[in-house]
Amino acid sequence: MTRIAILSDIHGNLPALEAVVADAQAQGCTGFVNLGDTLSGPLWPAETADFLIARDWPTIAGNHERQLLTLPRDRMGASDLFARAQLNERHLAWLTAQPASRSFAPDIFLCHGTPASDLDHYLFTVQPGGIRDAAEDELLERSGARPERLILCGHSHISGERLLADGRRIANPGSVGLQAYADDHPYSYVVENGDPRARYAIVEEYQVALRQVDYDYAPAAAKADREGRPDWAIALRTGRMEPMA
């Protein structure tokens, strides 16, 4: 197997994406995979789409792709609504062609959340009061009968991997573009990685190396501020959410 860079949750952060690609190439990666949630957010959705369309990487859709394509605009969140307004028909056709999951290479499976859902976390469980590491039985239930040795997922923005007792490995590369966020599905919770570095992973011979990459986040944070998203600006600068009043 060649050395492959695994990217997820870019969220239109083109400077972070460019830095990750440069780092991956410097590490000898000759292939790239994108696990979805690629464009939504107050940054550069159209420019990010153009960058990726030109490279034609294997790509799956995340929940934000599904929402962009299926929800009426009056039901979209602010991040999806901003991205949808910037995208042209070529961009939308590219999103429409992305499957929700797929097999990739011998013994590797790609999904955004879990094999069954683009909204559920794989390596973590959301419960009242926050988010915790998933238990082994939860991981086995989410993995079901998938036969692949390596299952790659995104969605949580938290990098990590777990080796199941049956030998299957589940890995999340973390987020390229956004290192903190708040959500309310199925309960309210916050993710904070604690610094602004972009995350991705390298896969070689079914082994996973998690990478963190410095990049100039100031233009992205300034763009978020200009678009009226101070929550994103703080997350981009610090990897944390704004403290609650």
C-alpha positions as CSV (number, residue, x, y, z in Angstrom):
1,M,0.0,0.0,0.0
2,T,1.2,3.5,-0.8
3,R,1.4,6.2,1.9
4,I,-2.0,7.9,1.9
5,A,-3.0,11.2,3.6
6,I,-6.5,11.0,5.3
7,L,-8.3,14.4,5.6
8,S,-11.6,15.2,7.1
9,D,-13.7,18.2,8.2
10,I,-12.0,20.8,6.1
11,H,-14.9,23.2,6.4
12,G,-13.8,25.6,3.7
13,N,-10.5,26.4,5.5
14,L,-8.3,26.7,2.4
15,P,-5.1,27.9,4.2
16,A,-5.3,24.9,6.6
17,L,-5.9,22.6,3.7
18,E,-3.0,23.9,1.7
19,A,-0.7,23.5,4.7
20,V,-1.8,19.9,5.3
21,V,-1.3,19.0,1.6
22,A,2.2,20.5,1.7
23,D,3.0,18.6,4.9
24,A,1.6,15.3,3.5
25,Q,3.7,15.6,0.3
26,A,6.8,16.3,2.4
27,Q,6.0,13.1,4.3
28,G,5.9,11.1,1.1
29,C,2.2,10.7,0.7
30,T,1.2,9.9,-2.9
31,G,-2.5,9.6,-2.3
32,F,-5.2,11.6,-0.6
33,V,-8.7,10.7,0.8
34,N,-11.3,13.2,2.0
35,L,-13.9,12.0,4.6
36,G,-16.4,14.9,4.2
37,D,-17.7,18.1,5.8
38,T,-15.6,19.9,3.3
39,L,-17.1,23.3,2.6
40,S,-19.6,24.4,5.3
41,G,-18.5,27.5,7.3
42,P,-17.9,31.2,6.9
43,L,-14.6,30.9,5.1
44,W,-13.8,29.9,1.5
45,P,-16.3,27.2,0.4
46,A,-16.1,27.9,-3.4
47,E,-12.3,28.2,-3.5
48,T,-11.9,25.0,-1.4
49,A,-14.3,23.2,-3.8
50,D,-12.2,24.4,-6.8
51,F,-9.0,23.2,-5.1
52,L,-10.4,19.8,-4.5
53,I,-12.2,19.3,-7.8
54,A,-8.9,19.9,-9.6
55,R,-7.3,17.1,-7.6
56,D,-10.1,14.5,-7.9
57,W,-9.4,12.7,-4.6
58,P,-11.6,9.9,-3.4
59,T,-14.2,11.8,-1.3
60,I,-17.3,10.9,0.7
61,A,-20.0,13.2,1.9
62,G,-20.5,14.2,5.5
63,N,-23.6,15.5,7.2
64,H,-23.0,19.0,6.0
65,E,-22.9,17.9,2.3
66,R,-26.2,16.1,2.8
67,Q,-27.7,19.2,4.5
68,L,-26.4,21.6,1.8
69,L,-28.0,19.4,-0.9
70,T,-31.3,18.5,0.8
71,L,-32.4,21.1,3.3
72,P,-34.5,24.2,2.3
73,R,-32.5,27.3,2.9
74,D,-34.8,28.5,5.7
75,R,-33.9,25.3,7.7
76,M,-30.1,25.5,7.2
77,G,-27.7,26.5,9.9
78,A,-25.5,29.6,9.4
79,S,-22.5,27.6,8.2
80,D,-24.4,25.6,5.6
81,L,-26.3,28.7,4.5
82,F,-23.2,30.7,3.9
83,A,-21.5,27.9,1.9
84,R,-24.6,27.2,-0.2
85,A,-24.8,30.8,-1.3
86,Q,-21.2,30.7,-2.6
87,L,-21.5,27.4,-4.6
88,N,-22.2,27.1,-8.3
89,E,-23.7,24.3,-10.3
90,R,-20.3,22.7,-10.9
91,H,-19.7,22.6,-7.1
92,L,-23.1,21.2,-6.4
93,A,-22.7,18.4,-9.0
94,W,-19.4,17.5,-7.4
95,L,-21.1,17.2,-4.0
96,T,-24.0,15.3,-5.4
97,A,-21.7,12.6,-6.8
98,Q,-20.1,11.9,-3.4
99,P,-21.3,8.7,-1.7
100,A,-22.1,8.6,2.0
101,S,-19.5,5.8,2.5
102,R,-17.3,3.5,0.4
103,S,-14.8,0.8,0.4
104,F,-11.3,2.0,-0.4
105,A,-8.3,-0.1,-1.2
106,P,-8.1,-3.6,0.1
107,D,-9.5,-3.9,3.6
108,I,-10.2,-0.1,4.2
109,F,-13.7,1.4,4.7
110,L,-14.5,5.1,4.7
111,C,-17.4,6.8,6.5
112,H,-18.0,10.2,7.9
113,G,-19.7,9.5,11.3
114,T,-20.3,5.7,11.5
115,P,-21.1,3.2,8.8
116,A,-24.8,3.7,9.6
117,S,-25.0,7.5,10.2
118,D,-23.3,10.7,9.2
119,L,-24.4,12.4,12.5
120,D,-23.3,9.8,15.1
121,H,-19.8,9.8,16.5
122,Y,-17.7,6.6,16.2
123,L,-14.9,6.9,18.8
124,F,-17.0,9.0,21.2
125,T,-20.4,9.0,22.7
126,V,-22.4,12.1,23.4
127,Q,-24.4,12.0,26.7
128,P,-26.1,14.5,28.9
129,G,-23.2,16.6,30.2
130,G,-20.8,16.2,27.3
131,I,-18.8,13.8,25.3
132,R,-16.8,10.7,26.4
133,D,-14.7,8.0,24.9
134,A,-16.8,5.2,23.5
135,A,-16.8,1.8,25.2
136,E,-15.7,-1.3,23.4
137,D,-19.2,-2.7,23.1
138,E,-20.3,0.6,21.6
139,L,-17.5,0.4,19.0
140,L,-18.4,-3.2,18.2
141,E,-22.1,-2.3,17.8
142,R,-21.2,0.7,15.5
143,S,-18.8,-1.4,13.4
144,G,-21.4,-4.2,12.9
145,A,-20.3,-6.8,10.4
146,R,-17.9,-4.6,8.5
147,P,-15.1,-6.9,7.5
148,E,-12.4,-4.4,6.8
149,R,-9.2,-4.2,9.0
150,L,-9.2,-0.4,9.0
151,I,-12.3,1.9,9.2
152,L,-11.6,5.6,8.8
153,C,-14.1,8.1,10.1
154,G,-14.4,11.9,10.7
155,H,-17.1,14.1,12.1
156,S,-15.9,14.5,15.7
157,H,-12.9,16.8,14.8
158,I,-11.0,14.8,17.4
159,S,-8.1,12.7,16.2
160,G,-7.6,9.3,17.6
161,E,-7.7,5.5,17.0
162,R,-8.9,2.4,18.7
163,L,-7.9,-1.2,18.1
164,L,-10.8,-3.6,18.7
165,A,-10.3,-7.0,20.3
166,D,-11.2,-8.7,17.0
167,G,-8.3,-6.9,15.3
168,R,-10.2,-4.2,13.5
169,R,-8.8,-0.7,13.8
170,I,-11.0,2.5,13.8
171,A,-9.2,5.8,13.2
172,N,-10.2,9.5,13.0
173,P,-7.7,12.0,11.5
174,G,-9.2,14.9,13.2
175,S,-10.2,18.1,11.5
176,V,-8.2,20.0,8.9
177,G,-10.2,23.2,9.3
178,L,-11.8,23.7,12.7
179,Q,-10.4,22.7,16.1
180,A,-13.4,23.6,18.3
181,Y,-17.2,23.7,18.0
182,A,-20.4,23.3,19.9
183,D,-23.3,21.0,18.9
184,D,-26.6,19.8,20.2
185,H,-27.0,16.3,18.7
186,P,-28.3,14.3,20.5
187,Y,-27.4,16.5,23.6
188,S,-25.4,19.7,24.0
189,Y,-21.7,19.3,24.0
190,V,-18.5,21.1,23.1
191,V,-15.3,19.9,21.3
192,E,-12.1,21.8,22.0
193,N,-8.7,20.5,20.8
194,G,-6.9,23.4,22.6
195,D,-4.8,24.7,19.8
196,P,-5.3,25.9,16.2
197,R,-3.2,23.4,14.4
198,A,-4.7,21.5,11.4
199,R,-5.1,17.8,11.9
200,Y,-4.8,14.9,9.5
201,A,-3.5,11.3,9.4
202,I,-1.2,9.2,7.3
203,V,-2.0,5.5,6.6
204,E,0.6,3.0,5.5
205,E,0.3,-0.7,5.7
206,Y,-2.9,-0.3,7.8
207,Q,-1.0,1.7,10.4
208,V,-2.1,5.2,11.3
209,A,0.1,8.2,12.1
210,L,-1.8,11.2,13.4
211,R,-0.3,14.6,12.3
212,Q,-0.7,18.2,13.6
213,V,0.3,21.0,11.2
214,D,1.0,24.7,12.0
215,Y,-0.5,27.1,9.5
216,D,-1.2,30.9,9.4
217,Y,-4.7,30.8,10.9
218,A,-5.0,34.6,11.1
219,P,-6.6,35.2,7.7
220,A,-9.2,32.5,8.4
221,A,-10.0,34.0,11.8
222,A,-10.3,37.5,10.2
223,K,-12.6,36.1,7.5
224,A,-14.8,34.6,10.1
225,D,-15.0,37.9,12.0
226,R,-15.9,39.7,8.8
227,E,-18.7,37.3,8.1
228,G,-20.2,37.8,11.6
229,R,-19.0,34.5,13.1
230,P,-16.9,35.4,16.2
231,D,-17.4,31.9,17.5
232,W,-15.5,30.5,14.5
233,A,-12.9,33.3,14.8
234,I,-12.1,32.3,18.4
235,A,-12.0,28.6,17.6
236,L,-9.7,29.2,14.7
237,R,-7.3,31.3,16.8
238,T,-7.3,29.2,19.9
239,G,-8.8,25.7,19.3
240,R,-11.3,26.6,22.0
241,M,-14.9,27.9,22.3
242,E,-15.7,31.3,23.7
243,P,-16.2,31.0,27.5
244,M,-19.8,31.1,28.6
245,A,-20.9,34.3,30.3
